[in-house]
């Protein structure tokens, strides 16, 4: 099932044709689709050590172009592995969008069963976020979501639309608490802005890599604190907050962004990408489990 109404037709045969046309030396390599919860790009392995990412729809094109700009500038400056851009190809006759060839990073998407110690994993991810924040954001594209106050109407509508699934009163209370937090007004920092479980690779019981930099740039550091709910449970959440020394305002803004994002994911992907929607349901449950603290 396609995820978006305007999704391009993409399959292994098309990707093989693209690869042969641009990289004849790779023509004999097997091309196979990667099963992924990703919603922006289709991913195909090219042999054992490369993969191609193709935007699923027209509005995914800027994300891929941003990623190709961002990744070389972050390489060597963060403690976890990130993808390496091998080459970036423009739109052509065979496929209407640009596409990018990356190295393949072994690992599995984050799941608690794959992690030896959640608190240690939280500290590892916090180290990555802290390293990002130390980099000079000059020239980086703006990143992150609008201030919470500007997201109020759409978030409240989403809460009401899911009233049969969740405690709407509790969700409104959690959202009101976050929305009341003063907006961020300091200098921008580098942020990944999409730290969800599918974008974290695990191997050997720990987080080893961070994927998908199509939303990265300079913005509110609260954007990367959403992992406290989108990735971790209570123990990891506490360790993550402590490692980042997140103040109350940053914490509440992040909680609001985590809630807003999850509320919009659930109805959009419930049928087309149920595993991704289930992760958003889990995020909402984590927020509700905290009460209005």
Backbone torsions as a table, in degrees:
resi	resn	phi	psi	omega
1	UNK	NA	133.4	176.1
2	UNK	-72.6	151.1	-176.8
3	UNK	-88.1	-23.9	-173.7
4	UNK	-133.5	149.5	-176.3
5	UNK	-67.3	-25.9	-177.1
6	UNK	-108.1	29.0	-175.8
7	UNK	-71.2	139.5	175.5
8	UNK	-67.9	157.1	171.7
9	UNK	-84.3	111.9	-176.7
10	UNK	-132.1	128.6	174.6
11	UNK	-147.3	178.9	-176.0
12	UNK	-63.5	-34.5	179.6
13	UNK	-63.3	-44.0	178.5
14	UNK	-63.6	-44.7	-178.7
15	UNK	-64.9	-39.2	176.5
16	UNK	-60.2	-40.4	178.1
17	UNK	-64.5	-41.8	178.2
18	UNK	-62.3	-44.6	-177.9
19	UNK	-65.0	-45.2	-179.4
20	UNK	-63.0	-35.8	-179.1
21	UNK	-71.0	-32.8	-176.5
22	UNK	-99.7	-30.6	-176.7
23	UNK	-131.8	75.9	-177.4
24	UNK	-57.7	-25.7	179.0
25	UNK	-69.2	-14.6	178.9
26	UNK	-102.2	7.8	-170.8
27	UNK	-60.7	-28.2	-176.4
28	UNK	-88.7	-2.4	-178.1
29	UNK	-77.8	145.8	176.1
30	UNK	-71.0	140.8	176.8
31	UNK	-116.5	122.9	-178.6
32	UNK	-142.4	141.6	-178.9
33	UNK	-68.1	146.4	176.5
34	UNK	-102.4	123.2	175.2
35	UNK	-70.5	121.0	-172.3
36	UNK	-146.5	153.2	172.4
37	UNK	-86.9	1.2	-179.0
38	UNK	-59.0	143.1	-175.5
39	UNK	-112.1	-11.9	-175.1
40	UNK	-100.5	-41.8	-176.0
41	UNK	-122.7	146.0	166.3
42	UNK	-87.5	140.6	-174.0
43	UNK	-122.4	135.6	179.5
44	UNK	-134.8	132.2	174.7
45	UNK	-78.9	140.9	177.3
46	UNK	-117.6	96.7	-171.7
47	UNK	69.3	-147.6	-175.6
48	UNK	-99.6	-20.5	-169.8
49	UNK	-120.5	6.0	-179.5
50	UNK	-134.2	159.4	172.6
51	UNK	-147.6	152.4	177.5
52	UNK	-111.0	139.8	175.8
53	UNK	-119.7	128.4	-178.4
54	UNK	-127.4	128.0	176.8
55	UNK	-56.9	136.4	-179.9
56	UNK	-74.1	-26.7	-174.8
57	UNK	-148.5	166.0	-176.8
58	UNK	-55.9	-39.4	-176.3
59	UNK	-72.7	-6.5	174.8
60	UNK	-85.2	-9.8	-177.2
61	UNK	-62.4	-48.3	179.6
62	UNK	-59.5	-32.0	179.1
63	UNK	-63.9	-45.2	179.3
64	UNK	-66.5	-39.5	178.8
65	UNK	-65.8	-38.5	177.1
66	UNK	-63.1	-44.3	-178.9
67	UNK	-59.5	-42.1	180.0
68	UNK	-65.1	-27.9	177.4
69	UNK	-80.5	-39.9	-173.0
70	UNK	-72.9	-48.3	-168.1
71	UNK	-57.6	-44.9	179.2
72	UNK	-62.3	-27.0	-179.0
73	UNK	-79.2	-20.0	178.6
74	UNK	-97.5	-16.8	-175.4
75	UNK	-56.5	131.7	177.9
76	UNK	83.6	-0.5	-175.7
77	UNK	-115.5	1.6	-179.3
78	UNK	-128.2	151.1	-171.7
79	UNK	-79.2	-16.3	176.7
80	UNK	-104.7	153.7	-179.4
81	UNK	-66.9	143.6	174.5
82	UNK	-129.2	158.9	-178.6
83	UNK	-61.5	150.8	175.4
84	UNK	-109.5	127.1	177.8
85	UNK	-76.0	119.1	176.9
86	UNK	-84.7	-44.1	177.5
87	UNK	-166.2	150.5	178.6
88	UNK	-120.9	125.0	-174.9
89	UNK	-107.7	140.7	177.9
90	UNK	-77.7	170.4	174.9
91	UNK	-61.8	152.0	-179.9
92	UNK	-146.7	-162.1	-177.5
93	UNK	-78.3	-32.4	-175.7
94	UNK	-76.0	-38.9	-179.0
95	UNK	-136.0	131.7	-169.7
96	UNK	-77.6	-2.2	-179.7
97	UNK	-122.3	169.2	172.7
98	UNK	-71.6	162.5	174.9
99	UNK	-147.9	159.4	-172.7
100	UNK	-132.1	140.4	175.1
101	UNK	-101.5	128.5	-179.7
102	UNK	-122.4	163.2	167.2
103	UNK	-74.0	154.4	179.6
104	UNK	-93.5	128.7	179.7
105	UNK	-105.9	118.6	179.4
106	UNK	-67.4	150.1	178.1
107	UNK	146.0	175.7	178.7
108	UNK	-121.6	147.4	176.0
109	UNK	-57.9	147.6	-175.3
110	UNK	-54.3	130.3	171.2
111	UNK	-148.3	141.1	-177.6
112	UNK	-54.6	-34.3	-178.4
113	UNK	-66.5	-18.2	-179.2
114	UNK	-93.1	-7.5	-173.4
115	UNK	-101.9	132.4	178.6
116	UNK	-73.8	-37.7	-173.9
117	UNK	-148.4	109.2	-175.8
118	UNK	-62.1	-41.3	-179.7
119	UNK	-63.3	-40.1	177.8
120	UNK	-65.6	-40.0	177.5
121	UNK	-62.5	-39.5	178.1
122	UNK	-62.6	-41.0	179.0
123	UNK	-67.5	-35.6	176.3
124	UNK	-62.3	-46.0	179.5
125	UNK	-66.9	-38.2	177.2
126	UNK	-61.5	-36.7	177.1
127	UNK	-63.3	-37.5	176.1
128	UNK	-64.4	-47.1	-179.5
129	UNK	-62.3	-42.9	180.0
130	UNK	-63.3	-39.0	178.8
131	UNK	-65.5	-40.2	175.9
132	UNK	-57.6	-46.1	-175.7
133	UNK	-64.0	-22.2	-179.1
134	UNK	-80.7	-13.8	-176.8
135	UNK	-79.7	150.8	179.6
136	UNK	-70.1	119.4	-178.2
137	UNK	-84.6	4.8	-178.8
138	UNK	-57.1	128.0	179.2
139	UNK	87.2	-11.3	-179.8
140	UNK	-72.7	144.3	177.6
141	UNK	-68.2	152.7	176.3
142	UNK	-64.3	143.4	-175.9
143	UNK	-142.2	164.7	179.1
144	UNK	96.5	173.3	-177.2
145	UNK	-91.0	170.3	177.2
146	UNK	-65.9	161.4	174.3
147	UNK	-54.3	148.5	-175.4
148	UNK	-54.8	-37.7	-178.6
149	UNK	-58.8	-34.3	179.8
150	UNK	-77.3	-13.5	178.7
151	UNK	-98.9	4.9	-171.6
152	UNK	-62.1	-50.1	-174.2
153	UNK	-62.4	-48.5	-176.9
154	UNK	-67.4	-33.3	179.7
155	UNK	-70.7	-43.9	178.5
156	UNK	-63.8	-38.0	176.2
157	UNK	-63.1	-40.1	179.7
158	UNK	-65.7	-38.5	177.5
159	UNK	-60.7	-46.4	-179.4
160	UNK	-65.6	-35.6	-180.0
161	UNK	-67.0	-23.9	-179.0
162	UNK	-107.4	21.0	-176.1
163	UNK	-63.3	-23.3	177.7
164	UNK	-79.2	-13.6	-176.1
165	UNK	-104.2	-27.6	-174.1
166	UNK	-135.7	168.2	174.5
167	UNK	-77.2	98.1	-174.5
168	UNK	-60.8	-38.0	-179.8
169	UNK	-62.3	-43.2	179.8
170	UNK	-66.8	-38.0	178.2
171	UNK	-66.3	-42.3	177.2
172	UNK	-61.4	-38.5	179.8
173	UNK	-66.5	-42.9	178.6
174	UNK	-64.2	-41.9	179.1
175	UNK	-66.0	-42.4	-180.0
176	UNK	-61.5	-39.9	178.7
177	UNK	-62.1	-44.5	179.7
178	UNK	-68.3	-44.1	-176.8
179	UNK	-62.7	-28.6	-178.8
180	UNK	-75.0	-9.8	-179.7
181	UNK	-70.0	136.0	177.8
182	UNK	-56.5	142.1	180.0
183	UNK	-66.7	154.1	178.0
184	UNK	-69.2	133.0	-176.2
185	UNK	-139.0	25.7	-179.9
186	UNK	-102.9	-176.5	-178.8
187	UNK	-66.5	143.5	179.6
188	UNK	-68.4	152.7	175.1
189	UNK	-128.9	162.4	175.3
190	UNK	-64.5	132.6	176.7
191	UNK	-136.2	150.5	173.2
192	UNK	-80.0	-45.5	171.6
193	UNK	76.8	7.8	177.6
194	UNK	-152.1	51.6	-177.1
195	UNK	-83.8	79.4	175.8
196	UNK	-109.0	162.9	-177.5
197	UNK	-54.1	-42.6	-179.6
198	UNK	-63.4	-16.9	-178.2
199	UNK	-96.7	7.5	177.4
200	UNK	-118.6	125.5	179.2
201	UNK	-99.8	139.7	-178.1
202	UNK	-118.8	139.8	173.2
203	UNK	-153.2	140.1	178.4
204	UNK	62.6	28.3	176.1
205	UNK	84.1	7.6	-178.4
206	UNK	-143.6	163.1	175.3
207	UNK	-73.0	128.9	-177.8
208	UNK	-118.3	-17.4	-176.0
209	UNK	-155.0	155.2	175.0
210	UNK	-120.9	131.6	-176.6
211	UNK	-113.2	172.9	169.1
212	UNK	59.3	86.7	-179.7
213	UNK	-104.6	25.8	-179.1
214	UNK	-71.3	-11.8	176.8
215	UNK	-110.9	1.5	-173.0
216	UNK	-72.3	155.1	178.8
217	UNK	163.1	-151.2	-177.4
218	UNK	-107.2	129.2	-178.7
219	UNK	-174.3	-157.7	-177.8
220	UNK	-70.3	124.3	180.0
221	UNK	-60.5	-19.3	178.4
222	UNK	-60.3	-23.7	-178.3
223	UNK	-58.6	-32.6	-178.2
224	UNK	-93.4	-0.9	175.8
225	UNK	-86.8	-11.2	178.2
226	UNK	-58.9	-23.0	178.4
227	UNK	-59.3	-21.7	177.3
228	UNK	-54.8	-33.4	179.7
229	UNK	-107.4	-37.1	-175.4
230	UNK	-75.5	-21.4	-177.9
231	UNK	-114.5	-48.0	-166.9
232	UNK	-103.4	162.0	168.8
233	UNK	-93.4	-164.2	-172.5
234	UNK	-59.7	-45.7	-177.1
235	UNK	-66.1	-46.1	178.8
236	UNK	-65.5	-36.5	-180.0
237	UNK	-61.7	-45.2	179.6
238	UNK	-64.0	-41.9	179.7
239	UNK	-66.8	-38.0	-179.2
240	UNK	-65.3	-45.5	179.9
241	UNK	-63.3	-42.7	-179.0
242	UNK	-64.4	-42.6	-177.8
243	UNK	-66.4	-32.0	179.5
244	UNK	-91.4	-7.2	-176.9
245	UNK	51.0	46.6	-177.4
246	UNK	-72.3	122.9	178.2
247	UNK	-75.2	172.2	-173.3
248	UNK	-62.9	-40.1	-178.9
249	UNK	-64.7	-45.1	178.1
250	UNK	-61.9	-42.0	-179.5
251	UNK	-61.4	-44.9	-178.5
252	UNK	-71.5	-36.8	175.6
253	UNK	-63.3	-43.4	179.7
254	UNK	-62.2	-41.2	178.9
255	UNK	-62.4	-40.0	176.7
256	UNK	-64.9	-42.6	178.5
257	UNK	-65.5	-39.6	178.3
258	UNK	-61.9	-42.2	-179.7
259	UNK	-67.6	-48.1	179.0
260	UNK	-55.7	-48.9	-177.8
261	UNK	-61.7	-47.2	-177.9
262	UNK	-64.4	-39.6	-179.6
263	UNK	-62.5	-33.9	179.4
264	UNK	-80.9	-28.4	-179.8
265	UNK	-68.6	-43.1	-170.2
266	UNK	-55.4	-56.6	-176.7
267	UNK	-70.3	-31.1	-176.2
268	UNK	-70.4	-39.1	-173.2
269	UNK	-110.3	7.3	-174.9
270	UNK	-57.4	-39.0	-179.3
271	UNK	-94.9	-40.9	-173.2
272	UNK	-81.6	-26.6	-177.9
273	UNK	-145.5	68.1	-170.9
274	UNK	-61.5	-33.7	179.4
275	UNK	-65.6	-37.6	177.9
276	UNK	-67.7	-41.9	177.3
277	UNK	-62.4	-37.5	179.0
278	UNK	-63.5	-35.5	176.3
279	UNK	-64.7	-37.4	177.6
280	UNK	-68.3	-38.3	174.9
281	UNK	-59.4	-42.6	178.0
282	UNK	-61.5	-41.2	178.1
283	UNK	-60.1	-45.1	178.9
284	UNK	-61.2	-41.7	179.5
285	UNK	-63.4	-38.9	178.1
286	UNK	-62.6	-40.8	179.5
287	UNK	-66.9	-44.6	179.9
288	UNK	-65.9	-33.5	-178.7
289	UNK	-64.2	-24.8	177.8
290	UNK	-78.6	-11.7	-173.9
291	UNK	71.9	-149.2	-177.2
292	UNK	-104.8	34.7	-179.6
293	UNK	-86.1	NA	NA
